[in-house]
Amino acid sequence: MTFVSNSEAARNRAEASFKKKELQAREGAKALADYEAVGRAVEKKTARLKALRLAKEEADRQAAAAKKSGPRKSG
């Protein structure tokens, strides 16, 4: 019976180890997916802010050009 007990104990340890590694793999995959999602959100926000900044800079340039070439007083 000792052989069966040792074999059963070894099997239980192996199953526990397998389940632990399986859980770690799942958690690792979830952590990676979360990390990548945050990265995509940052890229999207950066692109949006860049577009807003470029639009503002262009509007400022146009306003400055209009101010320079605006109505002139003839003297």
Beta strands, then each sheet from edge to edge (+ up, - down):
end
